[in-house]
């Protein structure tokens, strides 16, 4: 006569799955960081026009005179 045993999941199996998921996430993040470092750096040129020089009157686009009502 042969003995039969019920199949049970090992507690190690859950640990291995969690460790595998964590390793995949870490490797994915490291790979993304590496790929980003290979991309050429974007250079942006910003040109600011004051509309006539330093003595020009503040126009509607002058944000230094803007009052938003937010107090810090």
Secondary structure by P-SEA (a helix, b strand, c coil): cbbbbcbbbbaaaaaaaaaaaaaaaaaaaaaaaaaaaaccbbbbbbbbbccccccccccccccccccccccc
